[in-house]
Amino acid sequence: MAINYVCRYCKTPLGQLNQVALSEERLGFHVLTAEERKDIITYDAFGNMTVRVICDHCKEAIEEHPELSYTNLLQ
């Protein structure tokens, strides 16, 4: 199982973990609510996990223009 990190706005791949022995607790996912998990984490047909986070570029853009976080203008 791979764990892929991508930016939720621009879809830029940010990293990948290929270790099957990583627990959700070790990754910090155990602190997420069910709603947060649904919004952040998805699985594909092969069991690979995609974690939607935010890259530095998009974070800076949203900090300067908060209205962008409610649109798809960053894509």
Secondary structure, DSSP 8 states (H G I E B T S, - for coil): --EEEEETTT--EEEEE--TT--HHHHTGGGS-HHHHHHHEEE-TTS-EEEEE--HHHHHHHHH-GGGGGSSTT-
